[in-house]
Amino acid sequence: MLETMKDVMRSQDMCVLATVSGTNPHCSLMAYITDDDCRNVYMITLKHTTKYQNLTVNPSVCLLIDTRLSDRGEQRRKAKALTVNGVFKKIEDPKEHLAVRAKLLQRHLQLKEFASQPDAEVFAVKIHSLQLLKGATDAHFEILE
């Protein structure tokens, strides 16, 4: 089932990122990429945003990646929803930062102008666990640590 979960992550390129500040949840639609073994998800944001401020205070995050756009009409009953639990990580190494940024922009051309802003920050979410829901009731859970 882990490979199916990874296939969902690789086949999609947008997710909902959920962060928390105190007791207030905050959700953001985000473009993303994964590393080769789907242990890390990479995104870019501006440092002055609510999401980034939340991440620096509380690094625990949850992502939702789903197949609702590809599983339409009669296929809707086969839609998959992948819940990804993990932790925010700054990318400290300048070479890694540039490499991840380049890969993000290769997959997401629409982010080029956004990524050129002075306070744009590429970051990682290190994945701890995955839960895949296939249809309405078929659930599978995997711990990656």
C-alpha positions, -999 to 999 in steps of 0.1 A, spaced: 0 0 0 30 23 6 37 24 -32 1 34 -39 5 62 -14 37 73 -31 20 71 -65 -7 95 -52 20 120 -40 39 118 -73 9 120 -96 -4 152 -80 13 186 -76 -10 206 -54 -19 200 -17 -36 217 12 -11 226 39 -26 228 74 -6 247 101 -16 258 136 -9 288 158 -22 283 193 -56 268 188 -62 283 154 -58 261 123 -48 277 90 -50 260 56 -32 270 24 -33 256 -11 3 249 -21 22 237 -51 47 209 -41 73 184 -52 86 153 -34 120 138 -32 126 105 -50 115 82 -22 86 104 -10 101 110 24 101 148 20 77 173 4 90 206 -7 72 239 -11 78 276 -13 62 305 5 69 341 16 83 345 51 58 372 61 28 349 56 6 334 83 16 299 73 53 305 76 49 322 109 28 292 121 55 268 108 83 285 127 63 284 160 47 250 156 65 227 131 38 200 131 19 200 98 -7 180 80 -11 179 42 -40 167 22 -33 154 -13 -62 140 -33 -73 127 -67 -106 145 -70 -96 163 -103 -87 131 -120 -114 109 -105 -145 127 -118 -180 116 -127 -184 78 -124 -148 76 -111 -155 98 -81 -162 67 -59 -126 57 -66 -111 90 -55 -82 88 -31 -74 112 -3 -39 110 13 -33 126 47 4 133 52 16 141 88 50 156 92 72 183 105 84 216 89 122 218 82 141 248 70 166 240 43 199 253 57 223 241 31 225 267 3 233 241 -24 203 220 -14 181 251 -12 190 261 -48 186 225 -61 151 222 -45 141 256 -58 152 247 -93 131 215 -92 101 233 -78 103 259 -106 108 231 -132 75 215 -122 57 247 -113 65 274 -139 37 296 -125 59 301 -94 88 318 -112 79 354 -104 67 344 -69 100 326 -61 121 356 -72 107 377 -43 134 385 -17 115 369 12 105 337 -7 115 306 13 118 270 1 111 246 29 106 209 35 81 188 53 97 156 66 70 130 64 62 109 95 31 91 85 6 86 57 -31 77 57 -48 68 24 -85 67 20 -97 50 -11 -133 58 -17 -154 64 14 -143 35 37 -111 18 25 -83 33 48 -47 24 51 -20 38 75 18 37 72 45 51 95 76 62 77 100 69 106 
